[in-house]
Amino acid sequence: MRGCTDVSDAPTRQPSRMSTLKVPAGPALPEPVRRWRLERLKQAGYPPDEALALCGRPDVDLHFAVRLLREGCTVQTALRILL
């Protein structure tokens, strides 16, 4: 996997006027699974609000989310990739 420090070719999105992440409705993960995922995401370096937004989304691969930060992505870049 190529590091995330070079994002010059990455598409950019217009800044949102919203200050929070929207989590689409979908199949809910069981509460113990969400809590476990929340802790893993925070341990990896995601701030609490971003970790909370990601932890309940079954479409977000937890291991990939952790690996993005471990390999040098900023949180904002990782979120653009994951969401």
Secondary structure, 3 states (H helix, E strand, C coil): CCCCCCCCCCCCCCCCCCCCCCCCCCCCCCHHHHHHHHHHHHHHCCCHHHHHHHHCCCCCCHHHHHHHHHCCCCHHHHHHHHC
